[in-house]
Amino acid sequence: MQKAVDAVISIVYGDRLGGTTPEDRENSAKGLLKEMFGERAKGETLEELAATASQRWVRSQYQLADFQPGATGMVFTAKEAFELFGLKMMIEALDKGAAAFPRCLEIGDTIKATREARGWTQEYVALQTALSLETIVDVEGSKKQLSMNVLKIICDELGLDARTIGM
């Protein structure tokens, strides 16, 4: 597990290693890894820990967080979250309660550009997805937060990946 611990220490502490002992940094990193992947995760590397992890993660339109009962959004295994979002974002989510996607406001622009590139009207997308025209207009205008289910329906129709749009 030392390789994984070293990777976490590198991201969390970087060049700011003053003020903490090596044991404190190592214990902190091990604690983060347990939170990130769960108690039963096994392995030497982050990839091995992620592959054997029991922890789940959830993505909303705007952020990634560790899964809590009652959470809504798109649920990922720790392996999927690690592969899609990376260690740094997962650490930020644990540290702050959630990690915001840096380009989340571009979701509407991406959907609109893809629709227009296909030569489709908003009415056509609404008809194909069984969503209201008002919903399509709101999504493209980034006027309201939408559920991950609605985002997935639109992305599937347009050939976009709802898991990574806005990242």
N, C-alpha and C positions, 0 to 999 in steps of 0.2 A: 504494500500500500504506500510505500515511501514515495514512489514516483507521483502518485496522485496527491499526496500531502505536499510535496514540493511544488507542484503546479498551483495548488490553492494558495500556498504561502506567497508565491511569486505574484499572483494576481491581487491578493488582498493587501500585501505589504509592499510589493514592488521594491523601490529603493528606500522606502521609509522604514527601515528595520530598527531604528533607534527606539528606546523606551520599552521594548519587550524582550524577554529572554527567548532563546531558541526553543526551550521547552514550552513556553506560553504560546509561541507561534505554531508549534507542532500540535499542541492540544486544541488550539482554536481551529486549525485546519481539519483535524480529525472530527471535531464537532460539526463543522460545516458539511463535511462529507457524509456524516450520518444523517443530518437533516436533509441533504440533497438527494441521497440515494436510499436511505432507510437502513435499519439495523442489519438486515440479512445480506446486504450487498457484499460480494467477495471479489477480490482481485488486487493486482498490483498497480494497474493503470486506471485512469479515469474511464477509458473505454470498457474495461473489464467490470469495473464497479457499476457503470451505467447498464451494462448488459444483464447484470444479475440483480438489479435494483427492484425494490418493491414500491418505492415512492412514486406518486403521480404528480403531474403538473397541469395547470389549466391556463389557456390563453383566451383573453377577451379581445375585442377589437383593438384595444389600446395597450395591453400589458400582459406580462407573464407572471404567474404566482404559483406557489406550491399549492397543491390541491387540498381543499378543506371541504368537509361535508356541506352540501348545499350549494357549492360553487357551480356557477353556470359558465358555459363557454366550451371550447374545444379541449378535451382532455388528452394528455399525452403521457406515455410512460416516461420514466426518467431517461431511458436510452434515446427516445425520440426527441425529448426536450434538449438533451445534451447535443445531439447531432444537428438539430435545427437552430437552436438559439445560443448554444455555447456556454462554457463554464462561467464567463464573466457575467452574463445576463442572469444566470441561475443564482450566482452569489449575490448579485444586487437584489434580486427578488427576495431572497431569504433575509438579507440585511434590512431592506426597506419595506418589506411586506408585499412588494410588487415591483417589477421592472418595466418601465415604459418603453414602447417601441419608438425609436427615434424618428421614423418616417410614417407614423400612423395616420397623419393628416393627409397623406398622399393616396390613401386607399381610394377615395372617391375619384381622384384624378386618374388613377390607374384603371379603374373600372370604366370610366368614360372614354379614355383613350383607346382601350381595347375594344369597346363596343363600336366606336367610330371607325377604327381600323378595319373592322369586319363589315362596315357599311350598314350596321343595324341601328334602328331607331330605339328610343327608350320604350316606345309602345311595344315593339317587337320583343325586347328583353322581358318586359312585364308579362306579355302573353306566354312566352316560352317558359318562364319561371313560375307562373301562376301567382305572381306578386302584383300589387297595385302599381299603377304608373306613379303615384305619389311616392311610394317607397323607393322606386328606381331614381326618381328625381332627387329625393332627399339623400340617398346614398351617394350619388355622383356629386352633389353639392356639399357633402360632409356636414349636412345640417343636423343630423341626430346620430346618436350611438345606436348601432343596430346589433341584433343578436348574432352570435356566431353561426346559428342555423341559417339565418337570412343571408349572411355573408357567404356561407358555403354554397347555398343554392345559386347565388349570382355568379360566384367564381367558377363553379362547375359548368354553368352554361357558357361562360366566356373562355373556358380553358385555362383559368388561373388557379394557382395553388392557395387556397384559403389558409393553409397552415403558415405560410410565410409572407403573405401580402402585407405590405406596410412596414416591413423590416428593412 
